[in-house]
Amino acid sequence: MMENYQELTAKQKSFFRSGQTKDVQFRKDALNKLKELMMSHEQDILDALKKDLNKPEIEAKRAEVGLVLSEINYMIENLTSWSTPVEVKTPETHGEAESFIVPEPYGAALVIAPWNYPVQLAVNPLAGAIAAGNTAVLKPSELTPNTSNLLAEMINENFPEEYVRVVEGEVETSTALLKEKFDYIFFTGSTGVGRIVAEAAAKNLTPTTLELGGKSPAIVHEDADLDETAKRLARGKFANAGQTCVAPDYVYAHRSVKDQLITKIKEVITNTYGGEVSGSTFPHVVSERHFDRLQNFLDNGKLVAGGKSDRSQLFIEPTVLDEISWDDAVMKDEIFGPILPIMTYDETFDAIEEIMNHPKPLALYLFSDDEKVQDDVLNNISFGGGAINDTINHMTSHYLPFGGVGDSGMGAYHGKASFDTFSHFKSILKRSNK
């Protein structure tokens, strides 16, 4: 029987109006409880991720559990100062008046989470909603059922439903939830579904954060340290079998270093995964539909590394494709798998121009110490965020807001940005009645 989401939303709005969630200590207590649940269920989380995605324990500990715990700790540590009204200057024309900016929660928040990092990308925004003083409904992905069930069990047994509730279900569940009038919607997923969420939110004029994806480029210039570049590219691309929204989607390599770079990447793959990569140790593609989509890319260009696959295990080994152009199928949409296409450029501005001719990516990575090249890339290409001489680590910092631009999303979170995202900043002018 389908749950009555209208009733759940009404309960959460009523609880929000009680004012309890606005109390800073109440929020800290809730964050501490969330932290304790993450710690006490760590092995359960690792086991669920293994069943759903064959995610290696060391990777899951770092990217799923560790990042969430550090984020919650940072919020607890700073919540009092973030929540305090800030006095600002008042124009002289306003006489003896005072001016304040008061952060306040929106109310009832809806968080829709994806399957690729089904704990981190569910609990981190949930923590942000709690920190800002909202109630929250969390909808985890049905494509990772073991993790989804565990999150529901952990949270629904330890929080009252009028405050925080996990709702499981298929696409129909998300559709039903989006018909309700939430006060804020936070969605992580594909650009296509992001458009559907934005359209649903627009009907109620609900503010929305969209954390989407896109084809994130890595530019490898002629002065790059190829040993380090290969390690950092492979780590960013092949973690979680490439199913990371900020993974380098493709490489633009300077013609003078491309062949050597490919050799180095192949060495890193061998050193990291051994001579034979297998479906027993490497993370799995999430579903047969995604596997079949990725399988169709394996004959694009020239196969120079990997290429083996096993549908019964949803396994595709780390793969590198050379001699790729924008006309190839692998370059039409975000890959979201362990396949790395490599293209070539001669002049930096040729690469910049081509990237700018396509939708704005969520991330961009540049490997070069040449400050002019750095300036040219950073000043000309619009993208969500990124790194110079590294991949994906920018999204692990509390001090860097994480989000996209254009087709790769809108809004940002992490650290204080999470608190800000789930808060409305109310401007107040106060003057005497005399």
C-alpha positions as CSV (number, residue, x, y, z in Angstrom):
1,M,0.0,0.0,0.0
2,M,1.4,3.4,-1.0
3,E,2.2,5.6,2.0
4,N,0.2,8.8,2.4
5,Y,2.8,11.4,1.7
6,Q,0.3,14.2,2.1
7,E,-0.1,13.1,5.7
8,L,3.6,12.8,6.3
9,T,4.3,16.3,4.8
10,A,1.5,17.7,7.0
11,K,3.0,16.1,10.1
12,Q,6.5,17.4,9.3
13,K,5.2,21.0,8.7
14,S,3.3,20.9,12.0
15,F,6.3,19.7,13.9
16,F,8.4,22.4,12.2
17,R,5.9,25.1,13.3
18,S,6.3,23.8,16.9
19,G,9.7,25.6,16.8
20,Q,11.7,22.6,18.3
21,T,13.9,22.3,15.2
22,K,15.0,25.9,15.5
23,D,16.7,25.3,18.8
24,V,20.4,25.0,18.2
25,Q,21.0,22.3,20.9
26,F,18.1,20.3,19.4
27,R,19.9,20.3,16.0
28,K,23.2,19.4,17.6
29,D,21.6,16.5,19.4
30,A,20.1,15.3,16.2
31,L,23.4,15.5,14.4
32,N,25.2,13.7,17.2
33,K,22.5,10.9,17.0
34,L,23.1,10.7,13.2
35,K,26.8,10.5,13.8
36,E,26.4,7.7,16.4
37,L,24.2,5.7,14.0
38,M,26.8,6.0,11.3
39,M,29.5,4.8,13.7
40,S,27.5,1.9,15.3
41,H,26.3,0.7,11.9
42,E,29.6,1.1,10.1
43,Q,30.0,-2.6,9.3
44,D,26.4,-2.9,8.3
45,I,26.9,0.0,5.9
46,L,30.1,-1.6,4.4
47,D,28.3,-4.9,4.0
48,A,25.3,-3.3,2.2
49,L,27.6,-1.4,-0.1
50,K,29.4,-4.6,-0.9
51,K,26.2,-6.3,-1.8
52,D,24.8,-3.4,-3.9
53,L,28.0,-2.3,-5.7
54,N,30.8,-4.7,-4.7
55,K,32.4,-1.6,-3.3
56,P,35.8,-2.4,-1.7
57,E,35.7,-1.8,2.1
58,I,38.6,0.6,2.2
59,E,37.0,2.8,-0.5
60,A,33.6,2.6,1.2
61,K,35.1,3.6,4.6
62,R,36.8,6.6,3.1
63,A,34.2,7.9,0.6
64,E,31.0,6.9,2.3
65,V,31.5,6.7,6.1
66,G,34.5,8.9,6.6
67,L,33.4,11.9,4.6
68,V,30.0,11.8,6.3
69,L,31.4,11.7,9.8
70,S,33.9,14.5,9.1
71,E,31.1,16.6,7.6
72,I,28.8,16.1,10.7
73,N,31.7,16.8,13.1
74,Y,32.4,20.1,11.2
75,M,28.7,21.1,11.4
76,I,28.4,20.4,15.1
77,E,31.6,22.4,15.8
78,N,30.4,25.5,13.9
79,L,26.7,25.4,14.2
80,T,26.4,27.9,17.0
81,S,28.3,30.6,15.1
82,W,26.5,29.8,11.8
83,S,23.1,30.2,13.5
84,T,23.8,33.5,15.2
85,P,22.2,36.6,13.6
86,V,24.8,38.9,12.1
87,E,24.7,42.6,12.6
88,V,25.6,44.6,9.4
89,K,26.1,48.3,8.7
90,T,23.1,50.6,8.3
91,P,23.1,53.5,5.8
92,E,23.4,57.0,7.5
93,T,20.1,58.0,5.9
94,H,18.3,55.4,8.2
95,G,19.3,57.3,11.4
96,E,19.7,55.3,14.6
97,A,18.5,52.1,13.0
98,E,20.3,48.7,13.3
99,S,20.5,46.0,10.6
100,F,20.6,42.2,11.0
101,I,20.8,39.1,8.8
102,V,19.0,36.2,10.5
103,P,19.5,32.7,9.1
104,E,16.3,30.6,9.4
105,P,15.3,27.2,8.1
106,Y,13.0,26.8,5.2
107,G,10.7,24.2,6.8
108,A,10.1,20.7,5.4
109,A,12.9,19.6,3.1
110,L,12.9,16.7,0.6
111,V,16.2,15.0,-0.2
112,I,16.3,12.7,-3.2
113,A,19.6,10.7,-3.3
114,P,21.3,8.7,-6.0
115,W,22.8,5.2,-6.1
116,N,26.5,5.7,-6.9
117,Y,27.4,6.9,-3.3
118,P,24.2,5.9,-1.7
119,V,25.2,6.7,1.9
120,Q,27.4,9.8,1.4
121,L,25.0,11.5,-1.1
122,A,22.0,10.8,1.1
123,V,23.3,11.5,4.6
124,N,25.5,14.6,3.8
125,P,22.6,16.7,2.5
126,L,20.3,15.3,5.2
127,A,22.8,16.5,7.8
128,G,22.8,20.0,6.1
129,A,19.0,20.1,6.4
130,I,19.1,19.1,10.1
131,A,21.9,21.6,10.8
132,A,19.8,24.4,9.3
133,G,16.8,23.5,11.4
134,N,14.5,21.8,8.9
135,T,12.5,18.6,9.1
136,A,13.4,16.2,6.3
137,V,12.1,13.4,4.1
138,L,14.9,11.3,2.5
139,K,14.3,9.2,-0.6
140,P,17.2,6.9,-1.2
141,S,17.8,5.1,-4.6
142,E,15.9,1.9,-5.3
143,L,18.9,0.7,-7.4
144,T,20.9,0.1,-4.2
145,P,18.2,-1.7,-2.2
146,N,20.4,-3.1,0.6
147,T,21.8,0.4,1.4
148,S,18.3,1.9,1.0
149,N,16.8,-0.6,3.5
150,L,19.6,0.0,6.0
151,L,19.2,3.7,5.9
152,A,15.4,3.4,6.4
153,E,16.0,1.0,9.4
154,M,18.7,3.2,10.9
155,I,16.8,6.5,10.7
156,N,13.2,5.5,11.0
157,E,13.8,3.5,14.2
158,N,15.7,6.4,15.8
159,F,13.9,9.6,14.7
160,P,10.2,10.5,14.9
161,E,8.6,10.5,11.4
162,E,7.4,14.1,11.9
163,Y,11.1,15.1,12.1
164,V,13.1,12.9,9.8
165,R,11.8,10.1,7.7
166,V,13.2,7.7,5.0
167,V,10.8,6.8,2.3
168,E,11.7,3.9,0.1
169,G,10.3,3.0,-3.3
170,E,10.6,3.1,-7.1
171,V,10.3,6.1,-9.5
172,E,6.6,6.3,-8.7
173,T,7.5,7.1,-5.1
174,S,9.7,10.1,-6.1
175,T,7.0,11.3,-8.5
176,A,4.4,11.2,-5.6
177,L,6.7,13.0,-3.2
178,L,7.4,15.7,-5.8
179,K,3.7,16.4,-5.9
180,E,3.7,17.5,-2.3
181,K,4.5,21.1,-1.4
182,F,7.8,20.8,0.4
183,D,9.6,24.0,1.4
184,Y,13.0,22.9,-0.1
185,I,14.1,20.1,-2.5
186,F,17.6,18.8,-2.8
187,F,18.2,16.4,-5.7
188,T,21.3,14.5,-6.7
189,G,21.2,12.6,-10.0
190,S,21.3,12.9,-13.8
191,T,20.7,16.0,-15.7
192,G,17.6,14.5,-17.4
193,V,15.9,13.7,-14.1
194,G,17.1,17.0,-12.7
195,R,14.9,18.7,-15.3
196,I,11.9,16.7,-14.2
197,V,12.5,17.7,-10.5
198,A,13.0,21.3,-11.5
199,E,9.7,21.3,-13.4
200,A,7.8,19.7,-10.5
201,A,9.4,22.2,-8.0
202,A,8.4,25.1,-10.3
203,K,4.7,24.3,-9.9
204,N,5.0,25.1,-6.2
205,L,7.7,27.7,-6.6
206,T,9.8,25.5,-4.3
207,P,13.5,26.5,-4.1
208,T,15.8,23.7,-5.3
209,T,19.4,22.5,-5.3
210,L,20.2,20.2,-8.3
211,E,23.5,18.3,-8.0
212,L,23.8,16.8,-11.5
213,G,26.7,15.6,-13.7
214,G,28.2,16.0,-17.1
215,K,31.3,15.3,-19.1
216,S,34.1,16.5,-16.8
217,P,37.3,17.0,-18.8
218,A,40.9,16.4,-17.7
219,I,43.4,18.5,-19.6
220,V,47.0,17.2,-19.6
221,H,49.4,19.8,-20.8
222,E,52.9,19.2,-22.2
223,D,54.6,20.1,-19.0
224,A,52.6,17.7,-16.8
225,D,54.4,15.3,-14.4
226,L,53.1,12.2,-16.2
227,D,53.8,9.7,-13.4
228,E,51.7,11.7,-10.9
229,T,49.2,12.7,-13.5
230,A,48.5,9.0,-14.5
231,K,48.1,8.0,-10.8
232,R,45.7,10.8,-10.0
233,L,43.7,10.3,-13.2
234,A,43.3,6.6,-12.7
235,R,42.4,7.1,-9.0
236,G,39.7,9.6,-9.9
237,K,38.4,7.7,-12.9
238,F,38.3,4.1,-11.8
239,A,37.2,4.5,-8.1
240,N,33.7,3.1,-7.8
241,A,34.0,1.7,-11.3
242,G,33.9,5.3,-12.7
243,Q,30.4,5.8,-11.2
244,T,31.4,9.2,-9.6
245,C,29.8,12.4,-10.7
246,V,33.1,14.3,-10.6
247,A,35.2,11.5,-12.2
248,P,37.3,12.7,-15.1
249,D,35.0,11.7,-18.0
250,Y,37.6,12.1,-20.7
251,V,41.2,13.3,-21.2
252,Y,42.4,16.0,-23.5
253,A,46.1,15.3,-23.8
254,H,48.7,17.4,-25.5
255,R,49.9,15.6,-28.6
256,S,53.6,15.6,-27.4
257,V,52.7,13.6,-24.2
258,K,49.7,11.5,-25.2
259,D,51.4,8.2,-26.0
260,Q,53.6,8.4,-22.9
261,L,50.5,9.2,-20.7
262,I,48.7,6.2,-22.0
263,T,51.7,4.0,-21.2
264,K,51.8,5.4,-17.6
265,I,48.0,4.9,-17.1
266,K,48.3,1.3,-18.1
267,E,51.2,0.8,-15.6
268,V,49.1,2.4,-12.9
269,I,46.1,0.1,-13.7
270,T,48.4,-3.0,-13.5
271,N,50.1,-1.8,-10.2
272,T,46.7,-0.9,-8.6
273,Y,44.6,-3.9,-9.6
274,G,47.2,-6.5,-10.6
275,G,47.7,-8.2,-13.9
276,E,44.1,-9.6,-14.0
277,V,41.3,-7.3,-12.9
278,S,38.2,-9.4,-11.9
279,G,34.6,-8.9,-11.0
280,S,35.3,-10.3,-7.6
281,T,37.5,-7.4,-6.5
282,F,36.5,-4.5,-8.8
283,P,33.3,-2.5,-8.1
284,H,30.3,-3.5,-10.2
285,V,28.2,-1.5,-12.6
286,V,24.9,-0.8,-10.9
287,S,22.5,-2.5,-13.3
288,E,22.2,-4.4,-16.5
289,R,20.8,-1.4,-18.3
290,H,23.8,0.7,-17.3
291,F,26.1,-2.2,-18.2
292,D,24.6,-2.6,-21.7
293,R,25.0,1.2,-22.3
294,L,28.6,1.1,-21.3
295,Q,29.3,-2.1,-23.3
296,N,28.3,-0.3,-26.5
297,F,31.2,2.2,-26.0
298,L,34.0,-0.5,-25.9
299,D,34.4,-0.6,-29.7
300,N,34.8,3.2,-30.0
301,G,38.2,4.4,-31.2
302,K,41.2,2.2,-30.5
303,L,41.2,0.0,-27.4
304,V,44.6,0.4,-25.7
305,A,43.9,-1.0,-22.2
306,G,41.2,-3.2,-20.6
307,G,38.0,-3.9,-22.5
308,K,37.0,-7.1,-20.8
309,S,33.5,-7.4,-19.4
310,D,31.2,-10.0,-17.8
311,R,27.5,-9.2,-17.8
312,S,26.7,-11.9,-15.2
313,Q,28.8,-10.0,-12.7
314,L,28.1,-6.5,-14.1
315,F,31.8,-6.2,-14.4
316,I,33.8,-4.0,-16.9
317,E,37.5,-3.7,-16.3
318,P,39.3,-0.4,-16.3
319,T,39.4,0.6,-20.0
320,V,41.3,3.2,-22.0
321,L,40.3,4.3,-25.5
322,D,42.6,6.2,-27.8
323,E,41.9,7.9,-31.1
324,I,38.5,9.3,-29.9
325,S,36.7,12.2,-31.4
326,W,33.5,14.2,-30.4
327,D,31.6,12.2,-33.1
328,D,32.0,8.9,-31.1
329,A,29.1,7.6,-29.1
330,V,31.2,7.6,-25.9
331,M,31.5,11.4,-26.2
332,K,27.8,12.1,-26.5
333,D,26.8,11.8,-22.8
334,E,28.4,11.4,-19.4
335,I,30.0,7.9,-19.4
336,F,29.6,7.1,-15.6
337,G,31.7,3.9,-15.9
338,P,35.3,2.7,-16.0
339,I,36.0,3.8,-19.6
340,L,38.5,6.6,-20.2
341,P,38.5,8.1,-23.7
342,I,41.6,10.1,-24.7
343,M,41.6,12.9,-27.2
344,T,44.5,15.0,-28.5
345,Y,45.1,18.8,-28.8
346,D,48.0,20.9,-30.2
347,E,47.1,24.4,-29.0
348,T,45.5,25.0,-25.5
349,F,42.9,27.3,-26.9
350,D,41.7,24.5,-29.3
351,A,40.9,22.3,-26.3
352,I,39.4,25.2,-24.5
353,E,37.2,26.1,-27.4
354,E,35.9,22.5,-27.9
355,I,35.1,22.2,-24.1
356,M,33.2,25.5,-24.3
357,N,31.2,24.3,-27.2
358,H,29.6,21.6,-25.0
359,P,27.4,21.8,-21.9
360,K,29.1,23.2,-18.7
361,P,30.8,20.3,-16.8
362,L,30.5,19.6,-13.1
363,A,34.2,19.4,-12.7
364,L,37.4,20.2,-14.7
365,Y,41.0,19.0,-14.0
366,L,44.1,20.6,-15.4
367,F,47.5,19.0,-15.2
368,S,50.1,21.8,-15.7
369,D,52.3,24.1,-13.7
370,D,52.3,26.7,-16.4
371,E,50.5,29.7,-14.8
372,K,49.4,31.1,-18.2
373,V,47.8,27.8,-19.2
374,Q,46.1,27.7,-15.7
375,D,44.8,31.2,-16.2
376,D,43.6,30.6,-19.7
377,V,41.7,27.5,-18.7
378,L,40.2,28.9,-15.4
379,N,39.3,32.3,-16.9
380,N,37.6,30.9,-20.1
381,I,35.8,27.7,-19.1
382,S,32.7,27.7,-16.9
383,F,32.5,24.6,-14.7
384,G,31.2,23.7,-11.2
385,G,34.6,23.2,-9.5
386,G,37.8,21.3,-10.0
387,A,41.4,21.0,-9.3
388,I,44.9,21.7,-10.8
389,N,47.2,18.7,-10.8
390,D,44.6,16.5,-9.0
391,T,41.2,14.9,-9.4
392,I,38.0,14.7,-7.3
393,N,39.6,15.8,-4.0
394,H,38.1,19.3,-4.2
395,M,34.7,17.8,-3.3
396,T,36.1,16.4,0.0
397,S,36.9,19.9,1.5
398,H,34.5,21.5,4.1
399,Y,35.8,24.9,2.9
400,L,35.0,24.5,-0.8
401,P,31.3,24.7,-1.7
402,F,30.5,21.8,-4.1
403,G,28.0,22.2,-6.9
404,G,27.5,22.6,-10.7
405,V,26.6,25.3,-13.2
406,G,24.3,25.2,-16.2
407,D,23.5,21.6,-17.2
408,S,25.7,20.3,-14.3
409,G,23.4,21.7,-11.7
410,M,22.5,24.7,-9.5
411,G,23.3,25.5,-5.9
412,A,26.1,24.1,-3.7
413,Y,26.7,22.3,-0.4
414,H,29.4,20.9,1.9
415,G,30.6,22.6,5.1
416,K,28.9,25.9,5.7
417,A,27.5,25.8,2.2
418,S,25.2,23.0,3.3
419,F,23.9,25.1,6.2
420,D,23.5,28.1,3.8
421,T,21.7,26.0,1.2
422,F,19.0,24.9,3.6
423,S,18.6,28.3,5.2
424,H,16.8,31.5,4.2
425,F,18.7,34.6,5.2
426,K,16.2,37.1,6.5
427,S,17.1,40.8,6.4
428,I,15.9,42.9,9.3
429,L,16.0,46.7,9.9
430,K,15.3,47.6,13.5
431,R,14.7,51.2,14.6
432,S,13.2,52.9,17.6
433,N,9.5,53.8,17.8
434,K,10.4,57.2,19.2
